[in-house]
Amino acid sequence: MIRKLIYIILFLFILADTGYSFLQHLSQSLDGDMSETIVPKNSIKPIFDCPSGIDVILKKQAYHNPNRFFSHWTYNKYFNSIPLLLQKFVEPIDSVYLSCAILKIIVQVVLIILLSMIISGTLNVLKMDFIIAAVLITPLFQTNGYQNYMGIIDPSITYTFFYALPSALLILYFLPFIFRFYHKKLPLLKISIAILWIPLAIMVCLSGPLNPAIILIFSMLVFLKKITANYIHSNLKGTVKRAANAFKIIPRSYWLYLLPICILSLYSIFIGTYNISTIAYQISIGELYSRLPEGIYYQFTQKLGFPILFIILTINTLIIHYKYRNNEGNRILITLKWVGIFALIYILLLPLGGYRDYRFNVLRYDTIMPITLSLILFFGISTLFLLKTMSNKQKTWYIPIIVAVLFIFTYSDKAMFNKNNCERIALKEISMSKEKIVQLKDDCKVLSWDLIIKPEDSDLNAQLLYIWRITKEKKLYYNK
């Protein structure tokens, strides 16, 4: 009876937090990159004309994001259809904000489900272990609060399509691999995996800017770990023979999951060198590396989010190291070591991804998302292990620590339900105006990163507002 009551309370917490997040997403403003892909802008059209990006090789043609077709395509199709569909039930302006919130909460829930499956080792979302895992990580998805330092779901819907959504696809791709080789459980639907995983690999590698590098680092570490273990346990004599055998006896499943996606990742990185957005910012690699230490310091120390996460991870690690060095405990400690190696290599490679003016010190919450997700994952794995392993007496002091951590993250994620009020009013003003060029009364950013001073600068946004039926004709607008 008590276990059932706890289950219900935990389940209701997940529902409440998810509903709260949805309302937070609903209050976010529209960003300045939306119209470029949705209308789309002329510089974006080559992406749709050549989904594979092969034109950059055949024609030596540099253009915007040649290796991110699926992010642009899903973004374009979603916002050219869903807002219009929702307008059967809500007003045009509301339909746009509702579309953004729906997509964000779907991606957030999918990420939580996938991570909870990995943490709990079960695909059954109704099992107690899964529910506990979901409760542990759900508060760490910050919509406001510590979002600028460890955010997963970006306030910008554009960045959600290019960072969080591709991350979810990547985790989905590796889920059967993780279940088989970490949890020692054979994946279900083997035939479906064999048939569908190559198309999914193509989608993963041509979505977002981070996936190819993550795949290559992850695959390299997996092969390194396997080869090292095979070499150590080999009975053969001679370094060359042991090394050759260590490589030879790698399971075929490793090659099935990792080799095709690695080849596709290398291709994606290559055609990505023709990205005019990267070419436009020519800053030396040396300069970018010189900014890296400051970026690391500010990204991980300026708010309580990461320090608290680091503290609880240290506590968990020390407890497991000194108290629970069984097979499962050792496996968790080894996982932490590899997470640390992954994070180090990933950070050292970040400057090679090029410079953006909004990421002055290279690191930002979006570029370190793989590290953030890895730390969240390890927090869930180590905490769930301790909750299942500790005695009832030990839990009396450990559970309050975990509850305190979750409370801090939950409390820090303030509501801020009025963030897009000014923009909504401005959109209404544009919609209701009888003028073809509308001067906005307030200094609100409308579908823009900055104030629009010249009416002609709003041309693409004006086209988008017409597509969304917010206006009955194309209306330019500008701020005073």
Residue pairs with C-beta under 8 A, 6 or more apart in sequence:
3 128
7 128
7 131
10 131
10 132
10 135
11 131
13 135
13 138
14 131
14 134
14 135
14 138
17 138
17 139
17 410
18 105
18 108
18 109
18 138
20 413
20 415
21 105
21 108
21 141
21 143
21 153
22 101
22 104
22 105
23 415
23 417
24 143
24 144
24 413
24 415
24 416
24 417
25 100
25 101
25 104
25 105
25 143
25 153
26 97
26 98
26 100
26 101
26 417
27 416
27 417
27 418
27 419
27 420
28 97
28 100
28 101
28 104
28 155
28 156
28 157
28 419
28 420
29 155
29 419
29 420
29 423
29 445
30 96
30 97
30 100
30 157
30 420
30 423
30 446
30 447
31 155
31 156
31 157
31 158
31 159
31 447
31 449
32 445
32 447
32 448
32 449
32 450
33 156
33 158
33 449
34 79
34 157
34 158
34 447
34 464
35 41
35 447
35 460
35 461
35 463
35 464
36 43
36 44
36 460
37 44
37 72
37 75
37 76
37 158
38 75
38 76
38 79
38 80
38 464
38 467
39 460
39 463
39 464
39 467
40 48
40 72
40 76
41 460
43 63
43 64
43 276
44 64
44 65
44 72
46 55
46 61
46 63
46 64
46 66
47 63
47 64
47 65
47 66
47 68
47 69
47 72
47 73
48 69
48 72
48 73
48 76
49 55
50 66
51 69
51 73
51 206
52 69
52 206
53 66
53 67
53 69
53 206
53 268
53 271
54 271
55 61
55 63
55 66
56 62
56 63
56 66
56 271
56 274
57 271
61 274
62 274
62 275
62 276
62 279
63 274
63 275
63 276
64 275
64 276
64 277
65 71
65 72
65 275
65 277
66 271
66 272
66 274
66 275
67 205
67 206
67 212
67 268
67 269
67 271
67 272
67 275
68 162
68 206
68 207
68 208
68 209
69 206
69 207
70 203
70 206
70 207
71 161
71 162
71 165
71 166
71 207
71 208
74 161
74 165
75 158
75 161
78 99
78 103
78 161
79 96
79 99
80 467
82 95
82 99
82 102
82 103
83 92
83 95
83 96
83 98
83 99
83 468
84 95
84 468
84 469
86 94
86 95
86 98
86 99
87 95
87 469
90 98
92 431
92 468
92 469
92 470
93 424
93 427
93 428
93 431
93 470
95 468
96 468
96 470
97 420
97 424
100 157
103 157
103 160
103 161
104 153
104 157
104 160
104 164
107 153
107 160
107 164
107 165
107 168
108 141
108 152
108 153
108 164
110 168
111 141
111 152
111 164
111 167
111 168
111 171
111 373
112 134
112 137
112 138
112 141
113 125
113 134
114 168
114 171
114 172
114 175
115 133
115 137
115 171
115 373
115 376
115 377
115 380
116 125
116 130
116 133
116 134
116 137
116 380
117 123
117 125
117 130
117 175
117 179
118 171
118 175
118 178
118 179
118 182
118 377
118 381
119 133
119 136
119 137
119 377
119 380
119 381
119 384
120 127
120 129
120 130
120 132
120 133
120 384
121 129
121 179
121 183
121 185
122 129
122 130
123 179
123 188
124 130
129 384
129 388
132 384
132 387
133 380
133 384
135 406
136 379
136 380
136 383
136 384
136 402
136 406
137 376
137 377
137 379
137 380
139 406
139 409
139 410
139 413
140 150
140 309
140 376
140 379
140 409
141 152
141 153
142 150
142 151
142 152
142 305
142 409
142 412
142 413
143 151
143 153
143 155
143 413
144 413
144 414
144 415
144 416
145 305
145 409
145 412
145 413
145 414
146 303
146 304
146 305
146 306
146 409
146 412
146 413
147 155
147 365
147 413
148 303
148 365
149 299
149 300
149 302
149 303
149 305
149 306
149 365
150 305
150 306
150 309
150 365
150 372
151 365
151 366
152 164
152 167
152 369
152 372
152 373
153 160
153 164
154 160
154 163
154 164
154 366
159 366
162 207
162 208
162 209
163 208
163 209
163 210
163 366
163 369
164 369
165 207
165 208
166 204
166 207
166 208
166 210
166 211
167 208
167 210
167 211
167 369
167 370
167 373
169 200
169 203
169 204
169 207
169 211
170 204
170 211
170 214
170 215
171 373
172 200
173 197
173 200
173 201
173 204
173 261
174 218
174 257
175 187
176 187
176 193
176 197
176 257
177 253
177 257
177 258
179 185
179 186
179 187
180 186
180 187
180 253
181 253
181 254
182 331
182 335
187 193
194 256
197 256
197 257
198 260
201 260
201 261
201 264
202 264
204 211
204 215
204 261
204 264
205 211
205 212
205 215
205 261
205 264
205 265
205 267
205 268
206 264
206 268
209 272
209 353
210 367
210 369
210 370
211 265
211 268
212 264
212 265
212 266
212 268
212 269
212 272
213 265
213 269
213 346
213 349
213 353
214 346
214 370
215 261
215 262
215 265
216 262
216 265
216 266
216 269
217 342
217 345
217 346
217 349
218 342
219 258
219 261
219 262
221 338
221 341
221 342
221 345
222 254
222 258
223 250
223 254
223 258
225 338
226 250
226 254
227 243
227 246
227 247
227 250
228 246
230 245
230 246
230 247
230 249
230 250
231 242
231 243
231 246
234 242
234 245
234 246
236 242
236 245
272 278
275 354
278 353
278 354
281 354
281 355
281 356
281 357
283 355
285 351
285 352
288 351
288 355
288 362
289 351
291 351
291 360
291 361
291 362
292 347
292 350
292 351
292 361
292 362
292 363
294 361
295 360
295 361
295 362
295 363
296 347
296 363
298 361
298 363
299 306
299 361
299 363
299 364
299 365
299 368
300 306
300 307
300 310
301 307
304 408
304 412
305 409
305 412
308 405
308 408
308 409
309 375
309 376
309 379
312 379
312 383
312 401
312 402
312 405
313 336
313 375
313 378
313 379
313 382
315 401
316 379
316 382
316 383
316 386
317 333
317 336
317 382
319 386
319 398
320 329
320 332
320 333
320 382
320 385
320 386
321 329
321 333
324 385
324 386
324 389
325 333
328 385
328 389
329 385
329 389
332 378
332 381
332 382
332 385
335 378
335 381
336 378
336 382
339 374
339 375
339 377
339 378
342 370
342 371
342 374
343 371
343 374
346 368
346 370
346 371
347 363
347 368
347 371
350 362
350 363
350 367
351 362
353 367
355 362
358 364
359 367
365 372
383 402
386 398
387 395
387 398
387 399
387 402
390 398
422 442
422 444
423 444
423 445
423 446
425 442
425 444
426 440
426 441
426 442
426 444
426 446
426 477
427 446
427 465
427 470
429 438
429 440
429 441
430 438
430 440
430 446
430 465
430 470
430 471
430 475
430 477
431 465
431 470
431 471
433 475
435 475
436 473
436 474
436 475
436 476
437 455
437 475
437 476
437 477
437 478
438 475
438 476
438 477
438 478
439 477
439 478
439 479
439 480
440 446
440 477
440 478
440 479
440 480
441 480
443 451
443 479
443 480
444 479
445 451
446 452
446 458
446 461
446 477
447 461
447 464
447 465
448 458
448 461
451 479
452 458
452 461
452 477
452 478
452 479
453 478
453 479
454 478
455 476
455 477
455 478
456 476
457 478
458 476
458 477
458 478
459 476
461 477
462 471
462 474
462 475
462 476
462 477
463 474
465 471
465 474
465 475
466 472
466 473
466 474
466 475
